[in-house]
Amino acid sequence: MPLVVADSFLAEAAGVPWKSGDVLAGWLLEKARALIASTEGEPAGLGDVFAYFEAGRLVQAHVVRLHQYAALDERRLRDLLPLLADAADAQAATAGNAGFTARRETLRARVAKRRAALAAERAGLEADGADASELDRLRSWGETLYAYEADVPPRATAYSPPGDPGMTIALDPELDAKANAAAIFKRYRKAVGKRAHVERRLVQLDAEERAVETLAWEVDRAVPETLDELRAAVDALDRRKARKAPAKEQQRGKRGPLEVALAADARAFVGRSPTGNAELTFRVARPDDLWFHARNIPGAHVVLRLDAAREPSEAEVRAAAALAAFHSKAGAADKVEVDYTQRKYVRKQVGGAPGLVWYTHARTVLVTPRDPALS
């Protein structure tokens, strides 16, 4: 007798006041004989299946009722195989979800590390860059020394010009006035070059930080199909050599845009990943289609397409804008500013990650985030 069935018999017998152990033993043997006899007329010895679920999850199943699971949700089914298939699918999905979550957390940690590195570099540049007042001071010192060169005493360690007693110029006593002025102008030119470098790098940091914030949001909304694409994007962010996925894997990972009907002849398309955004904007959208994006925050590209020769209505524009707001980092906000323009005014950022763009001729609308498909 299978142990699980024996446990069922014992659970059933537990509530009965048996006169003796012999009586209980006799009852158990009779139950076993009856079970064996009942299976002889069934195909392959099987009949209905008793399945027990807890919170929708299969806990146990057998061809006999299992009394030790009486407190659970008992279902009587005609076939065991579909039940086993569902259980196997659920187990695979659980394992897959666990693997997906772990991989996504790894990407989140890498993006966070890159964000911290950029913030540290910005702080260092801002602290190290010469400000305008320092540059003005050095230039003024050099010009003053050239103007009063004959008045500077030899081996002086400092000099204050007669017209400006508040100015004190530190000097190298080993150099004459002219050489001190040349040395000060050398420091000035170096500071000017350094400041220009800092300003250029700060502009680059702005772009890199926006890319990191966009990528962080993309990782947050990732699904298993887009995870490999995002890993490649994070590799590029870290300046690693990305592993190129096989062609079949690349095709499997592609997700077309989400399509939402706004009217009988009006549709909105939503990009579902960085590459999906780029595909939608630069391959799917037509030049005169309207293109939408949440203003100055990470978000999906949204394209409004009309299948008729007419202008979009205000309601359709606002619906597409609300969709762009919904599929953005500010999707839970009460109100979001959304920019929109014709697709022909959208350009790829040179050297930028997929989906990063510049655009012009934009108008802005304030909307409540909303997905018509979920209403």
C-alpha positions, 0 to 999 in steps of 0.5 A: 500500500502506498504510504500516502494512501496509508496516511489517508486511512490513518487520518480517516480513522483518527476521529473514530473511538476504536474498541481495540487495536485489533478492530482498527487493524481489521478495518484498515485491512478491509479498506485496503482490500476494497481499494484493490478490488475497486481498481480491478475494473478500471482501465490500467487500474485508474479512475478519477483523480482527487487533486488538492490545492492550496491558494491555487497551487497543487499540493497532492493528487491521487486516485483515492481520496486523501483524508489528510488533505481534507482542509484543502481545496479538493477537486475531482478530475477525470484525468491525471495527465493534464494535471501533471502538465499544469503542475510541470508548467507552473514549476517551470514558470516559477523557476523561469521567474526566479532566473529572470528576477536574478538576472534583472537584479544583476543588471539593476546593480550594474546600472546603479554602479554606473550611476554612482561612478558618473555622480562621483566623476561629476562631483570631482569635476565641479570641485576641480574646475577653475571658476570664472573669478579665479580666471579673472584674478590670474589674468588681472595679476599678469596684466598688472605685472606687465604694466608695472614691471619697472616698479616691482623690486627685485626678489620681491615675494609679493606686489601691490600696484599703487592704483589698487592697494587691495590687490596683492600678487604673490611672486616667486622671488627667484624670478623678475617681474616679467618672468613672474607675469609669464608664469602667471599667464601660463597658469591662466592658460592652463586653467582656461584649458582645464575649465574648457575640458571640464565644461565639455566633460560635464556636457557629456556627463549630462548625456551619459546620466540621461542614458543611465536613467533611461536604461534603469527605467527600461530594466525596471519594465523589462520582461524575459524577452527583452533581458538579453537586449538590455544586458547588451545595452548595459555592456555598452554602458560599461564599455564591455564587449557585448556578447552577440546573440545567435540570429535565432535568439535575436529574432526570438527576443524581438517584440513588436510595438504595442498597438492601441486602437484610439478610433476606427481609423486611428492607432497608437503604437508603443515601443516596448524596449530601447531597440523597440523604441528605435524600430518604432520611430525610425522604421515603423513610423511614417514621416508625418505621423505624430511622435510622443514622449514624456518630457525630460524623463525616461519613457517609451516612444509612442506614435499616433497613426491615422489610416485616413486622410485627415488631421488627428482630433484633440481627443486623439492627441491627448489619448496618445499623450496620455499613453506616452505618460502611462508608459514612462517613469512618471506613469503613476503621477497625477499629471505629466508633461508630454512633448509631441512632434511629427516623426520627421523632426526626430533624430537619433543621438549620434553615438547614443544608445538605441532609443535616445533621440533629439527632436524639434518643432515640439508642442507640449501637452499636460495629461493624466497618464492613462492606457485606453486598453486598460480602461 
